[in-house]
Structures are given as structure tokens and as C-alpha cells.
Amino acid sequence: MLASWLTPILDAEGLAYPFANLGKLLDQADLRIFNLEAPFADNGIPFNKKFTFRVPLRHAGVLKAAGINAVNLANNHILDYGPAALQSTLRVLDSLQVYHFGAGQNAHCACRPVFVHVRNTKVALLGYSLTFPKEFYARADKPGTCYGHAFRVAEMVRAAVDSGALVIVSFHWGTELRETPRRYQRDLAHVAVDAGASLVLGHHPHVLQGLELYKGKLIAYSLGNFIFASYSDRARDSGVLKVQLVGSRVIAAQFIPLDVWNKRVAFQPRVAQGRHASRILEHLDALSRPLNNGHSILTTGGEIRLRATKFTGNRSARRSATVQTTVH
């Protein structure tokens, strides 16, 4: 969320400022997926709620400055300034050649996948919001976000799989500052995997929730904040999820802990080091064990135990796709 406190900083320091500490990490990925939590617009009418965000159009280039090439729009802020600001955002993303999904001019547009070709792999990206206000949900004749009905998730995932795509599903869900997923989050994640999704990503709580291995597929219920223009003391720890895929299989995954406490990092997330990194990984592992029948799935280095596989280096990278996701 690049508005609010970040606006004068981006004006003074330039669009590359927020990513100064993470350029090399992000450069490793073929596909970099983020949750975009505010519209890019200079127009629109604010919705009547406590927090409304809007990023000036002059700052839209921050996405290209960081090499971000895919954004989820299904969240509870993308319509903070109404349909006009959403339309502005869609135009800007198209002009920047950034893939977007999860919101659109009507329910059909909002819910359809965006297809990305990464090396020799066809990837389908789907986004769903399950957060209020309900007025933001798209309808047949109304712009908005795609609501995550279970039947819709299953139908869209199956259709994308049938088209020959590897499917990644992104959910805006859960409760802010809650570290454990709600039952409906687990149910929906399982629906997506049962329908054929290879990877499920979650955001909205602003804090970390656990990772789950379900039927050999990876579910990240909440990765916490990344660049979020707030000085909250509750949102200090986060991470980048790095996933390597071959065909429809996740063959390796790693959680890279981040320090996102803006009172310390000043809106420039950085990779956590030493004891701080260990503490984040230990906490995430503790959150993940109840989701995995009590088993630990994280190593001390942040690798996720997927049938005892590890990252295989440059040789494998030439024939597989690497995805990095940073969502909140």
C-alpha cells in the first residue's frame, strides 16, 4: 500500500526507494506476484469508511522500478475511491504491462484468470476477496472485486487446469492481526487445491499466519505486510515466499524473513538477519505445525520441507519457473 506516509517520501527519494534493500532478491524470480492494496488514481470519490487509500498516478512507476509483473486487485481497498479510480488503475497497469487479476468492470472480468507464459509454462492467476465492504464485490453489471464463492473458485480453477495451465490462487481473507486462519480460509484453500491449484497465497491479516502442505501443494495463509504505509507496531515481521515449480508441481519453496517495521526500516523492507531471522522462522514454524498434523515443515534456513527436496541451483532454473510472492 504505497499511499499515505509514502507519498512525500516517494516524491523526495524516487520510485526505487522502497525496494532499495531487496533488488537482488526480487531479480531472481521469473514471476513476481504482489497484492496491490490501493488504486493508482488522481480521481474518484472516497468510500465512506475509516481508512481510504489512493496512490497518485505519478507514483505508478514504482511497480516497474521493482520489476513487479503481476498484482492481485481483489482486496478491501482497491475501490476506496470508487469505480473511476479502479478504471484508472486498470489503465495504468495495462500501460505498464503489469498483469492484474481479481477486479474488473464486472463480475466476469473480475473473476476470469490472467494467463502468463513463463518459460515453457502457462500460468493462470486467480484472485478473490472475502473482506468487507460488500459493496466492493463485482456483479454482472457492476465493477468491483471477485468474491470467493467456493463453487466459483472450484469452477474457475478446474477450467484453468483443463486449459493446460499451472494455477496460482490469491485470497484476500481472514481477520486483521489474527495469526491463525479461520475455518473458512482452510476450507477455501482446500477447495482450490482439490480443483487443481498448485499454490495458494493469502493476505489481509497484516501478520504472518501458518503454511500448510495439503495434498502435496503449498498454502500460505498470510505472508504479512511488505511495503505498507503504516507505522503500526503490530506489523513488524513478514517474508518473501520463493517457490520453484516444474509443470504443475512445487519442487522447492523457501520463506525468506523480512523486517517490515517501518519505525526501523522507514518503508524499505530488508531481509532479517541473525537472531531476528531465526525468531521469525521459529514463530512461523510454530504457527504452521497445527496445520500440518503437528509436524515441523520449516528448516532453520527457511526452506519448506516438500518431500525432502531443496533448491537445485541454476541447472534446474533453466527448465523451471521461479515465483516470488510478497502479499499482505
Long-range contacts (C-beta under 8 A, 24 or more apart in sequence): 1-37, 1-38, 1-53, 1-77, 1-227, 1-228, 1-229, 1-230, 1-328, 2-38, 2-55, 2-59, 2-62, 2-227, 2-229, 3-38, 3-53, 3-54, 3-55, 3-229, 4-53, 4-229, 4-230, 5-229, 5-230, 5-231, 5-262, 5-267, 6-227, 6-229, 6-267, 7-55, 7-56, 7-59, 7-229, 9-266, 9-267, 10-59, 10-62, 15-59, 15-61, 15-62, 15-65, 16-62, 16-65, 16-66, 17-267, 17-268, 18-62, 18-66, 18-227, 18-267, 18-268, 18-269, 19-65, 19-66, 19-227, 19-268, 20-268, 21-265, 21-268, 21-269, 21-270, 21-271, 22-240, 22-269, 22-270, 22-271, 23-66, 25-240, 25-256, 25-271, 25-324, 26-66, 26-67, 26-68, 26-240, 26-324, 27-67, 28-242, 28-322, 28-324, 29-242, 29-322, 29-323, 29-324, 30-118, 30-119, 30-321, 30-322, 30-323, 31-69, 31-70, 31-116, 31-118, 31-123, 31-321, 31-322, 31-323, 31-324, 32-66, 32-67, 32-68, 32-69, 32-70, 32-323, 32-324, 32-325, 32-326, 33-70, 33-71, 33-72, 33-125, 33-168, 33-170, 33-201, 33-323, 33-324, 33-325, 33-326, 33-327, 34-68, 34-70, 34-71, 34-72, 34-226, 34-325, 34-326, 34-327, 35-71, 35-72, 35-75, 35-170, 35-172, 35-203, 35-327, 35-328, 36-71, 36-72, 36-73, 36-75, 36-78, 36-89, 36-100, 37-75, 37-77, 37-78, 37-228, 37-328, 38-77, 38-78, 38-80, 39-77, 39-78, 39-79, 39-80, 39-81, 39-85, 39-86, 39-88, 39-89, 40-85, 40-88, 40-89, 40-92, 40-93, 41-81, 41-84, 41-85, 41-88, 41-89, 42-88, 43-81, 43-84, 43-85, 43-88, 44-80, 44-81, 44-82, 44-83, 44-84, 44-85, 44-88, 45-81, 45-82, 45-84, 46-80, 46-81, 46-82, 47-79, 47-80, 47-81, 47-82, 47-133, 47-135, 49-80, 49-133, 51-77, 51-80, 52-77, 52-80, 52-81, 53-77, 53-80, 53-229, 54-80, 54-81, 54-85, 57-88, 57-92, 60-92, 60-96, 61-96, 63-93, 63-96, 63-98, 64-96, 64-98, 68-98, 69-97, 69-98, 69-99, 69-116, 70-98, 70-99, 70-100, 70-101, 70-114, 70-116, 70-125, 71-98, 71-99, 71-100, 71-101, 72-100, 72-101, 72-102, 72-125, 72-127, 72-170, 72-172, 72-201, 72-203, 72-327, 73-100, 73-101, 73-102, 73-103, 73-127, 73-145, 74-101, 74-102, 74-103, 74-110, 74-127, 74-128, 74-129, 74-145, 74-146, 74-148, 74-170, 74-171, 74-172, 75-102, 75-129, 75-131, 75-145, 75-172, 75-203, 75-204, 76-129, 76-131, 76-132, 76-133, 76-136, 76-172, 76-204, 78-103, 78-136, 78-145, 79-103, 79-135, 79-136, 79-143, 79-144, 79-145, 83-143, 83-144, 86-143, 86-144, 87-143, 99-125, 101-125, 101-126, 101-127, 101-170, 102-126, 102-127, 102-128, 102-129, 102-145, 102-146, 102-170, 102-172, 103-127, 103-138, 103-143, 103-144, 103-145, 103-146, 104-138, 104-143, 104-146, 105-143, 106-138, 106-139, 106-140, 106-141, 106-142, 106-143, 107-138, 107-139, 107-140, 107-142, 107-144, 107-146, 108-140, 109-138, 110-138, 110-143, 110-144, 110-145, 110-146, 111-138, 111-146, 111-152, 111-156, 112-156, 113-156, 113-160, 113-165, 113-167, 115-163, 115-165, 118-321, 119-319, 119-320, 119-321, 120-319, 121-166, 121-245, 121-247, 121-321, 122-163, 122-164, 122-165, 122-166, 123-165, 123-166, 123-167, 123-168, 123-321, 124-160, 124-161, 124-163, 124-165, 124-166, 124-167, 124-168, 125-168, 125-170, 126-153, 126-156, 126-157, 126-160, 126-167, 126-168, 126-169, 126-170, 127-169, 127-170, 127-171, 127-172, 128-152, 128-153, 128-169, 128-170, 128-171, 128-172, 128-173, 128-188, 129-171, 129-172, 129-173, 130-171, 130-172, 130-173, 130-184, 130-188, 131-172, 131-173, 131-204, 145-172, 148-173, 148-188, 150-187, 150-188, 150-191, 153-188, 153-191, 153-192, 153-195, 154-191, 154-192, 154-194, 154-195, 155-195, 157-192, 157-195, 157-196, 157-197, 158-195, 158-196, 160-196, 161-195, 161-196, 161-197, 161-248, 166-198, 166-245, 166-247, 166-248, 166-321, 167-192, 167-196, 167-197, 167-198, 167-199, 167-248, 168-197, 168-198, 168-199, 168-200, 168-201, 168-323, 169-197, 169-199, 169-200, 169-201, 170-200, 170-201, 170-202, 170-203, 170-327, 171-200, 171-201, 171-202, 171-203, 172-202, 172-203, 172-204, 173-202, 173-203, 173-204, 174-202, 174-204, 174-205, 174-209, 174-221, 174-222, 175-205, 176-204, 176-205, 176-206, 177-205, 177-206, 177-207, 177-234, 178-205, 178-207, 178-209, 179-205, 179-207, 179-208, 179-209, 179-287, 180-209, 180-210, 180-287, 180-290, 181-209, 181-210, 181-221, 181-222, 181-291, 185-221, 186-212, 186-221, 186-291, 189-214, 189-219, 189-221, 190-214, 193-217, 193-219, 196-248, 198-245, 198-248, 198-249, 198-250, 199-243, 199-245, 199-250, 199-323, 201-241, 201-325, 201-327, 202-327, 203-327, 203-328, 204-328, 205-328, 206-232, 206-234, 206-235, 206-328, 207-234, 207-235, 207-237, 208-237, 208-238, 208-239, 208-280, 208-283, 208-284, 208-287, 209-287, 210-284, 210-287, 210-288, 210-289, 210-290, 210-291, 211-255, 211-284, 211-287, 211-288, 211-291, 211-292, 211-297, 211-298, 211-304, 212-288, 212-291, 212-292, 213-292, 213-297, 213-304, 213-306, 216-249, 216-250, 216-306, 216-307, 217-250, 218-243, 218-250, 218-253, 218-304, 218-306, 219-291, 220-325, 221-291, 222-327, 222-328, 223-325, 223-326, 223-327, 223-328, 224-258, 224-260, 224-328, 225-260, 225-328, 226-258, 226-260, 226-269, 226-326, 226-327, 226-328, 227-260, 227-267, 227-269, 228-260, 228-262, 228-328, 229-262, 229-267, 230-262, 231-262, 231-263, 232-262, 233-261, 233-263, 235-260, 235-261, 236-260, 236-261, 237-261, 237-272, 237-280, 237-283, 238-269, 238-326, 238-328, 239-280, 239-284, 239-302, 239-326, 240-324, 240-325, 240-326, 241-324, 241-325, 241-326, 242-322, 242-323, 242-324, 243-322, 243-323, 243-324, 243-325, 244-311, 244-312, 244-316, 244-317, 244-320, 244-321, 244-322, 244-323, 245-320, 245-321, 245-322, 245-323, 246-316, 246-319, 246-320, 246-321, 250-306, 251-306, 251-309, 251-312, 251-316, 251-320, 252-303, 252-304, 252-306, 252-309, 252-310, 252-311, 252-312, 253-303, 253-304, 253-306, 254-301, 254-302, 254-303, 254-304, 254-311, 255-281, 255-284, 255-298, 255-302, 255-304, 256-302, 257-281, 257-284, 257-302, 277-302
